[in-house]
Amino acid sequence: MYFVEVILPLSLTKTFTYSVSEAEFYYIKKGMRLAVPFGKSKIYTALVIELHQNKPILYDAKEIHQILDEKPIVNEIQISHWQWIASYYMCAIGDVYRGAMPSAFLLESETIISQKNDGFVDESQLSDDEFLVYQALQQQSSLKVHDVASILNKKNVLPVIQKLIDKGILVLQEEITEAYKPKLVRYIRLDSKYESNEGLSQLLESLKSNKQKEIILSYFQLQATLKKSITVKEIVQVANSTVAVVKALIDKQIFEEYYIQEDRVNFNGKVKEEALQLSAAQEIAFQEIKSEFINKEVCLLHGVTSSGKTEIYIQLIEEYIQQEKQVLYLLPEIALTTQLVSRLREYFGNKVAVYHSKYNNNERVEVWKQVLENSPKSQIVIGARSALFLPYSNLGLIIVDEEHEQTFKQQDPSPRYHARDAAIVLSNFHQSTRGNRANSELSGANADLGGAKVLLGSATPSIETYYNAQSQKYGLIEISERFGNAVMPEIELVDLKDKYFRKKMSGHFSDTLLEEITTALSYGSQVILFQNRRGFSPVVECMTCGHVPQCPQCDVSLTYHKHKNQLRCHYCGYSMANPTSCHACSSVHLITKGFGTEQIQQELVALFPNTKIGRMDQDTTRGKFGFEKIIDSFKNREIDILVGTQMLAKGLDFDNVSLVGIMNADNMLYHPDFRAFERSFQMMTQVAGRAGRSEKRGKVIIQTYNPNHNTIQQVTQNDYLGMYKEQLYERQIYKYPPYFKLIKLTLKHRDFEKLKTGAMWLFQVLQQNMSIPILGPEEPPISRIRNEYIRTIMIKIPQNQSLQVTKKTIQKILNSFESVAQFKAIKTAVNVDFY
């Protein structure tokens, strides 16, 4: 009897055994996909992780349906890394498998497929089965995979569908993507017969209209001064005329029009030939990193904002590429990938591949295959946290940029992994496999045991990382000056209490901030304003009875979005039209309280009517190219003032920004979270770091009700060490990381009483079985989301206790919790290192 052990893409902790024939057994390899039956009638795409001859005891092994791959698409390092993630983050291996693979690899019987609209289909090239599916799609717009099964009258149709997708005839339904149309700019030139002097004088005589003559004269003026092609927009502005006049001249065949496609991110260069020139400080740091890497696997590069960390990364990547190694460059935000890709392509041309969740399935599969084949096209992979799961076989360096960012931690759905920590473990796996290879060949001399190294970079490292660097676990390299003599921005605090008292506020802007904005704009600089809340205002309140519209499914007030004139819940997406009268007492006196980015944008339009104002938050950056559009227009100086949420705080690089305003520094400080002060410090320092990144010294204005607050003072003095020491001292007293590991259990159920009893039971059992601090069961600040009540329990594990043993105990208790009949319906989620 021959068997394979597989992982299914379902939230199941176990692997499953299926039986195969002898021929299949010798053909199948670890990391191939199989189509397997599961349950009564469903078919899933499973992944082989082991081949053996041990019959399962508890159930009869079913036979597999079909082998989907000719060679493995997942390698062994990946499988062991996934198993580590599953065990460390206490989640199901099936979740990790589903989260790691592009969904095009995971066809199942419920997937919906439809025909691609464009392109000619050569029917003679299709097999009989493929033709039947193609014909069926001519009759209806989409089919489910199990419909295809009944059309073809066979159980397993996944290979047929896969072939049609590869041929570009079918697409999976979830890929309704938005197209990014290239930007066309309209230019004009004078017809060649008018270019001589005689031709021109004849032309001017023949024209009756003065406006048309003016355009012709302006054309020559511009041609003389600009010495380049002239756009319709430019000539209309100079001649003070309209597009209609230009069109009339084009119709008379005096002008010809032509279009040039302009890239929004203009990559004019060829690949830069000359080597990168590092400044003295960068060169020292670069050499230090290389010497630290001899003894340490992980290094932290702590350089102030705009100290030129990216240049050091580029120099390092260069060295690893010459050794033909793969490099992974992880970023916290998709918004950042846009800017960085263009910077890296200037140096490495087409060796750079991009991988993140706004790419559609086909693009992701393409990158996956390139990495698997170790192709030169994807020697450098840039991506958000999901790029960690690609099938690297020759990884040399992982760079985690802005490593303090909380977006590296996946919150929902499971696996709730932290990309920075998982990257460090991944690099260890790449070491150990090389070690084994060397031992097996017994020719230790030539073996490359370099393994993969990890470089963490940040201007404001997270406290755990800095603690590891201070305790010699990681190497530490510091850069304390900005690149190219740029000076750190000057930071000015504005006391809002005082300004309101003296009546010096217009809307949410103090007079100081308005003066600075006016000055910056008059010098032709750009301004960034930061407010960490989207929408117009978070609360609509009735003046008469104080009623605030709440979300019917969550315990939160609805946020007012003005441009759609609706109230919206940011947790479940519920929305309703903005009420004209109070729902409780029918009074018409409603006011809005608090403010979000949308309201700031509106106030700015009123205060600076002639400036272009852009906004960057979750509402304006939906879709694949949302970020590009805004970042490009800001970079091309089409936008003068950019208002945004925390997306702005991530390492974006704009050289023309001279002023950054933080609208209200307090709403971050008073979050009920043990990292509130650390996060506020990081956020404010990062936002401040966007100012004055070239010759001009930048200025930062922080509006706050509490200018003497320690954290705000530390931001003003750029005192990272002060903040670090103060926070460490508090963390030790109150038992928080880095001295304790935290595990958070979240319980959810629609019935409040049932949840309360269940949470209490779990808490008491945990307390009886473990002698470590356990807090709870606690209602979180938002205690009901989507009609489910929530309770949390926090477990603190000291450094001297074994993590493995504690996690095993917790898992045992959770299993027994689930086996109690009355608690079966309560959903439990485990979040390890949830910060």
N, C-alpha and C positions, 0 to 999 in steps of 0.2 A: 504493500500500500504506500502510495506517495501522497504527501500533503504540502500545502503552502499555508503560511501564516500571513494574514493580511490585516491592514488597517482600513476601516470604512470611514467615509467622510461624514460621520454622525457623532453626536456627542456621547461617545461610549468609551469607557476607560480600557475595556478589554480589546485584545486582538482576536480575530476569528480564524478558524481552521477550515479549509476547503480541500476536497480531494482532487487530484489530477492524475492523468495517465502517465505511464513511464516516459513516453516521448516528450510530453509537456514538461515533466519534471526536469528533464535534462536541457530543455530549451529555455525555460523561465529563469530569469536571474533576479536577484534582489533589486528593487527599485523599478520594476516594470508594473504597468497597470493591467488589471484584469477586470472584465465585466462579470460581476457575481450576483446571484439571486440572494435577496435578503428579505426575511418576513414572507408574507404569502405571495405577493405578486411583484414586488419592486425589484428593480435592477440598479445596482450602484457601481461606480468605478472605484475599485479597491486597489491598494498598493501592496505589493509583496515585500515583506521584510525578512522572511526566513523560509527555507525549504527544509522539510524534515520527514521522518517516517513514523512519527508517534501519533497513534490514533487518539482523537479527543475522547475523554471519558464521558462527559456529561451529555453530549449530543452526537447525532450522526452527521458526519461532514457531508455537506452538499457538494455537487460537482460545480466547477466553475463554468461560465458560459463561453467565454472567449478570451484570448490574449489580445490586448489592445496595442501593445508596443512591440517593435522589433528589437529595440535595445533599451536598457534602463533610462528613465528620464529623471530619476532621483538617485543621488549617490549615497554611499554608506555614511559619509561624514554628516550629511543632512539628516539621515534617519537617526543617528545617535544624538545629534543636536536637538532634534524634535523630542526625543525621549527625555533628554535632560529638561527641556522646557516643560514638558508634561509633568515630570516629577517635582521640579522645583516650584513651579507656579500652581501645583495641585490642580491641574485641569486634565480633561480627557485627551488622549493622544489623537482621537478622531478630530477634535476641535483644531488641534495644531495642524493636522494634515489638511483640513478644509481651509484654514486660514492661510496656509503657506502656498497652496497651489493656485494658479490662475483658474478661474472657474471654467474656462474652455476645456481644461483637462479633466473636469469632473462631471461629465454628462451623466444625467440620471433620468429615470422614466418621467419625471415631472417637467424637465426642461422644455421651454417653448422655443421653436425654431421658425424662422420665416425666410423668404427669399430676398436676396440682395437685389435692389432695383436696377442698379446700373450695370452696364457691361453685357456683351453678347455671350450667349451660352452655346457652345458647339455641342449639339445633342449627340452627334456621332461618337463623341469621346466618352459618353457616359455608359456605365455598365447597366444591365437591365434593372437592377434594384434602384440604382441612382436615378434612372430615367423615371421610374414609377413615382419616386418621392418628388422629383422635379415637376412631373405632370400634376400631382396632387396639389402642389403649391400654386399652380396656375389657376386652380379652381377656388382655393381659399387662401386668405392672407397668412395664416400661421397654423402650425400643427404642434401638438405635444409629442414627445418622443414615443409615448405608448400608442398614439394614433398611427405613427409610422409603422410600429410593430404590427398593427392589425392590417394596414395596407399591404405590407410585404408578407404578411402571414408567417412571420418567424419571430422567435422570442427576442433574439439579440440583434438590434439594428444599429448599435452605437458605432461600429466601424464604418458602416455606410455613411452615417451622418458625418462622422469625422472626416471622411474622404471628401464629401461635398463641401465641408467648411474649408478644408485645405485648398480645394479648387476655387474657393471664393464665390460659390454659388449660394450658400446659405449663411445666415448670421444667427447668433443666439439672440433671443429677444431682449435680454437686459442691456444690449449694447446700442441703445438708441443714443448716438453720440452727436455732439454739436460740432459742426464743421467750422474750421478756423479759416475764414477766407483771407487770401493775401490782400494786403492793402495796395490798391492801385492809385497812383498819383497822375493827374492829367497835366500834360505839358503841351506847349504849342511852339511851332517854329514857322518862320516866314517861307512862303513858297519860293523855290530857288529862282524863278524868273524875275522876282522883284529885288534880288539882292544887289544888282548893280545900281549905280547912281541914276542912270536914265530911267531904269525900271521903277525906281522909288518915286522920282518926281512925277512920272506918268500916273503912278498909283495914287499919290496924294491929290493930283488934279481930278482924277476920276471919282474920288469919294466926295459925296455931298454932305454926309453927316459929320459934324464936328466931333461927336463922341468917338466915332470910328477912327478919325484922324488922330485923336488924342491917344487912343490905344496903340496905334502904330508908332507914334513918337515915343510913348512910354516904353514900348518894346525895345526900341533902339537904345534908349537911355539905360534900361536894365542890362541889355546885352553888353554895353560898354563897361558898366560898373561890376556886374556879377561874374562875367566871363564863364557862365555855365548855363545849362538848360533852364528854361524859364517856365514856371508852373502857371496855370491859369489863375490860381489863387493870388500869386504874387502880382501879376500884371493888373488884375482887377483892383487890388489894394492901391497900387502906385497911381493908376490912372483915375482912381476914385470913380470907377464905373461899375457896370453890372456884367454878369456872366452872359446875359442875352446879347449884348453888343459883340462880345467875343464870338458867340455862336454865329451871329450874322456874318462876321468876317470869315469864319470857317466855311459857312455855306457858300460864300462867294469864292471859295478856294484861294483866298489870299493867305490865310493861315492853314497849316496842317495841324491836326491834333494827334498826339500819340500818348500811350500810357507806359509808365515804368512801374514795375512791381517793387514796392519798397518794403523791406523787412521791417517789422516793428522793432525787432531787436537787431539793429543793423550790425551784421558781422561783415564789415567791409574787408577785413584783412585776409591775407593768405595766412597759413599757419605761421605764427611768429618764428622767424628763423633765429634771431639773436637770443642768447641765453638770458634768463631772468637776472636782473641785478639786485641782489639783496642788500639792504642797508647794513651798517656795521652790527646794529643790535640784532637784526634778523639772522645774520651770518653766525653770530655767537650762538643764538638759540638753536639754529639748524645743526651746528656741530655738537651742541650739548645733547640734542635729541638722539643723534646717531650714537654718541658714546653711552647714553643711558640705555639705549636699546640692546647694548651688548649684554647687560646683566638683567634688565627688567623687561617684562612682556608688555607692560602698559605704562604710558607716559602721559602726564598732564601738561598741556601748554597753557599757562595762565598769562595772557597778554591783554593789556587794556584795549578798549574798543578802538578799532581803526589802527591797530599796531601792525597790520599786514600779516595776519596769521595765514590767510589764503595763499600768499606767495610762498610761505614756508612749506605749506602742504604741497603746492605744485612742484617745488624743488624735490621734496621727498618722493612724490609719485613718480617723477622722472627716473629716480634711481631704481625704484622697484620695477618700472616698466622695462628698463634696460635688462633686468634679470629675467624678463618674460614672466613676471608674476601678475596676478590679478589684484586690483585695488578696489576696495569698497568705500564709498564716501557717503556717510549717513547724515541727513539733515533733518531738523525737526519739522519743517513746514514745506509743503509743496510749493509755496510762494517763493521760497529761497532757491529751489532747484532751477527755476527759470533763469534767475540771474547768474547762477553759478555755471550752468551748462555753457552759456555763451562765453564765460571767462575761460573755462577749461578747454573748450573747443579751439580757442585761439592758440593754445599751446599744443594740444594733442590731436587736433583735427578729428578724424572719425574713429578714434579709439574709445570715445565716450558713449556709453549707453545710459538711458534714463529709465527708471522703473518706479512707478508709484500708482496709487489707486485711481487717479483720474485718467490713467491710460486705459484704453478699452482692451477687451480680451485679446484681440489679434496682436496688438502691439506688445502686450505682456508676454504672450506665448513666444513671439519672435525673440525678445530679449532672453527669455528663459533658455531657448534653444541655443542662442549664441553663447551664453555663459557655459552651458553644458558642453558645447563643443570646444570651449576655450578659444573662441574665435577672436582675432585681433580687433574686431569691431566693438567688442565689449570688454576690453582689458580694464577699463575704468567704469565702474557702475556707480551712478549717483542716484540716490533715492531716499524716500522717507523710510519709516521702520520696516515696511514689508520687503524691502530689497535684501534684508538679512537672510531671507529664506531661499535665495536663488542657489542653483547647484554648482557652487564654486568647487574647483578641484585643485586650484593652484593659488590659493589666496596668500598674498604676501603682506598686505597692510590694510587695516581698517581705520578710517578716520571718522571720529564722531564729533561733528562740529556743533558748537553751542550745546555741550553735553548736559547742561543744567536744565534744559527745557523739559517741562512736564509732558509735552506731546510725544516724547519718546516712549511713554508708558501707555500701552493699549488699555483702555478702560472696559469697553464692551464691544462686541461680544468676546467670549473667551477665545483664544488663550490670552490672559491678561499679563503679557510679558513686558519687560522693560528692555527696549532695544539696546541701550548702552550696556547693560549687564549681560544680556544675551550675546552681544557682539564679543565681549571679553571671553566668554566661555567658548564661543565659536572659534576664536583664534587658538584657544588651547586644544580644541579637537584637531585643528590643522597641524598643531605641533605633534600631538601624540601619534597621528597616523604616519607622519613622516618618520618619526622615531622608529615605529614598528617596521616600516619599509626598510630602513637602514639596517636594523638588526637582522631582518630576514635575509637580506642580501649578504650579511656578514662582511660587507666591504666598507666598514665605517668611514674609511678615509674620504671617499668622494661624496658620501651622502650629504644632502643639504638639510641640516637640522634647524635651519633658520626659523621655520614655522612662521606663523602670522603674528605681526605686532599690532598693537592698538595705540592710536594717538587720540587723546581726548583734548578738545580745544574749547576754551571759553574765557570771556572777560570776567565772568562772575561764576566760578565753578560751584557746583552744588556742594553742600557742607560735607556729605559723605565722601565725595571724591577728594576734596581737599584734605579731609581727615586721613584718607588712605595714603595721600601723597606725603603728608606730614609724618605719618608713621612708617615711612620708607617702603610701603607696599608697592606704590607706583613711583616712577621717576617724576621729578617736578622741574619744569623750566619756566622762568618768568621773563616777560618783556614789559618794561615799565614806561616806554615812551611810544608815542604815535609815530607812524611811518611818515617820512618826508617832512620833518619839522612841523607837522600839523600840531597845534597846541590843544590840550584838553579843553572842552568847552567851559565857558564861565556859567555857573549855575546860580540863579537868583530865586529866592523864595518869596512868594507873595502871600501875605496873611489875609485870607478871605474874610475872617471875622471883622478885621479892621476895615477892609475895603467896603464891606456891606454897611458897616457902621457909618463910614464917611460918605456913603452913597456914591461910590466911585465905580460901580459895576454897571455894565450894560449887558443885560442877559446873563450869561455865565462867564463873561469876559471881564477881567479887571482892566483898569485904565493902563496899567503897566504893560500887560500882554498886548493890548490893542496898539499901543505906541510902538512896541517892538515889531509887531506884524507889519505896521505901516512902513517902518524904517526898512525892514528886510525887503518888502516888496518894491520899495523905491530904488533899492540897489539891484533890483532884478534877481534877488535870491528867491529860493522856495522855502515854504514853511510846512512843518509837520505838526499836527495837533493830535494828542493822544487822549482817548477816553475809553476806558475798558468796558463799554456796554453798548450793544447795538440797539437799533430801534429808535423811537422818538423819546418816549419816556416810560419808565418801568411801572408807573402807577397812575391810574385815572381815579380821581376821588370826587365824591359828591360833597359839595360845600354845606348842604343842608343837614344830611344825616350821617355823613362820613362813610357811606358805603363804597367799597372798592370792588370792581368786577373781578371775580376769581375764576380760575379754570375749573370746570366741573369735574375734571378727572384727576387734577393734581392739586396739591396744597400750595399754589403760588398765585400771585396776582398776575393779570394779563398785561403784557407790554403793548404800548400803543405804537403802531407803525403808521406814520402819517401819509406816506405816498400811496399806500393802499387803503388808507382810511379804515384800518381794522385793528382789533385787539388780538394779540397772538400769544399763545403759550410757547415758551422756548424749550419746554421739556417734552411735550407730546405733539406739538404742532396744531393743537386745536385753535380755531380762529373764529371771530364773530365780527360783524360790522360795528364800527364805533357807535356807541349809543348816543342818542341826542338828549335823552332824559335818563334820570337815575332809575335803575330797575327796582330799587327798594321803595323809594318815596315819590317817584315821578317828578322830582325837581329838575329844572333844566340847568342848574348851576354846577357844571362839572369842571374841575381843573386837573391839570396834569402835574405830577410831582416827579422830581428827579429828571435826569436827562441822559440821552444816549447820543450816538454819533449822528443820527439823522437830524436831531434838533440842533446840534452844533453847526451842521452843514447849513441848515436853514438860517440860523442867526448870522452866519458868515455872509450868506447871499445878501442879507439885508444890510450888513455893515460895510461890505466891500462889493458893491454891485458890479464893478468892472473886472473883477478877477475871476479866473477859472478855479472852481473848487471841486475836488474829487473826494470820494469816500471809499474806504477799503475795509469792509467787514464781511461777515458771512453772507449777508444779503446781496452784496454787490459782486462777490467773487464766485458765485455758483458756476458750474460748468468747467470744462476742461481748460479753457484759456482765459478764465475770469481774471486770474492773477496777471497773466501776461499783459492783458489789455490795459490794466490800471498801472502796472509798474512801467510799461513802455511809455505810456503817455506822460507819466511823471518824469521819467528819464529824458524824454524828448522835450521836456519843459512845456508841454501842452497844459499841464495843471500847475497852478501857482501854490495852492494850499491843499494839502492832503490830510483829511481827517480819518482816523482809523482806530481799530481796537488792537489787541495784542499782536496781531499779525505784523504790525509795524516794528515791534520790538526785536524781531529776529534779524540776524545780521545782514540786512539789506544795505546796499552801498550806493548812496546818491551824492555826487560831489558838489551839488549846487545848493544844498540845504544849509541855511545859516542859523535858522531858529527852530527850536522844538518847544512846544508848549504842552505841559501835562495839566489837563483841565481840572482834575481833582485827585490828589494823591491819596486821599484818606480811604476811598472805598476799597482799596486793596489791603490796607493795613489791618482793617478790623474784621477780616474773614475768620470764621471759627475753624481755624486750621493751624496746627502747630508750626507750619512752615510759612505763615502769613508774612512775617517780617522778612524772612529770607527771600521769599518770592517777590515782595514789594521792592526790596533792594535790587534784586536782579532785573526786574521789569523796568524800574526807573533808570538804572544805570544803562541798560541796553537801549532804551528809547533815547536817553540823553546822548548816547554814543552815535546817534544818527546825525548829530549836528557838527558842522565845521570839519568835514573830512578832507578838505583840501587846504589851500593857503589861508583863506579867511578864518579867523577864530569864530567858532560857533557860540551860540548862547542858548541856554535852556532856562525856561521859566516854569517853576513848579507852583501851582496854586494849591494851597492847603489851609485847613482850619487849625492846624497844629504844627506850626513851623519848628517848634522846639523838640519834636519827637525824635528820639534817638536815631531811628532808621533813616529818617529824612535828612538829619544832620550828616549821617554817614554817607549818604548819596552825594550830598553837597561837597564833602571833603574827599570823595572817591576812596573811602576808607574800607576796603574789603576786609582787611585783617581784623579791624575793630568789630565789624559785624560778625565775623566768623567766631571770634573768641566769646563774644557776648552770647551768641546762639548756642555754642558748644556747652557753655556753663549751664544754661537753662536746660538743654537737652539731657545733660547728665542727671540733674536733680529730678526732672520729671519723667525719666525713663523713656527717652525717644531715640531714634537712630541718630548717630551711628553707634550708640551704645547698646541699643536693643533692636531686634528685628520685629517688624509689626506684621500681623496677619489680620485682615478684616473679614469677618463673615457677615454677609448681607442676607437677610431673610425677607421674603416678600409673599404677601397673600392678600386676597380681596376681603377676607373676613378679619376684622380687627381683633376680636377676642381670640380666635383660633391662633392668630399670629402671636399674640401676647403670651398665651400659654406655651406655644411651641418654643418661642425665644427664651422664655424663662427656663423651660426644661433643659434646653441645650446648654444654657449658661451654667446651670447647676451641675450638670454632668461634667462639663469641662472643668469646673472648679474643683469637683471632687477628685478628678483624675490627674490634675496638674498643679504643681506648686509654683506657678508663675503668675504675674499680674494679668488678670482678665477683667476688662471693663465692659459694662453693658448690663442687659440689652438696652440700647439707647435709641431714641428716635432721632434720625438725622434732621438737619435744619429744614429740609423739604421732606416731609414724612409720608407723602403719598404721591406717586407718579403713575399715570395711566390707570387710575382706580385701584392700584395695589398699595397697601400699606407697607411701610418699610421699617425694619429694626436692624441695628448693627451691633455686633459684638467684636471687641478688639482684643487680640491676644498679643502680649509683649514677651518676646523671647530674649533673655539676657545672652551676652556673648559666650558665657561659660557653658551654656546648655547645648546639647547636640540638636541641630536643626532637623536632621533626618528623623530622629526618634520622636521629637515633638510633633512633626508633621504626620508621622505614621499614627500617633495617638489621636490627633485631631481628625484624620481621615476615618479611623475606626469609629470614633464617636459620631461623626457625620453619617457614616453608613448605618449605624444603629438608629440614629434619628430618623433616617429615611424609612427604616423598616417598621417604625411605629405607625399603625394604620391611620390614626387621626392626623399625623403630621405629613403624610405622604404628599399632600397637595401643596405644601409650603415650598416655594422655590428657594434654594440656597445657592449663594455664589461665594467662592473663596477668592480673596484678592491678596496675594502675597506682595509685600513691599508696595503698598498701594499708592505711595506718594510719588 
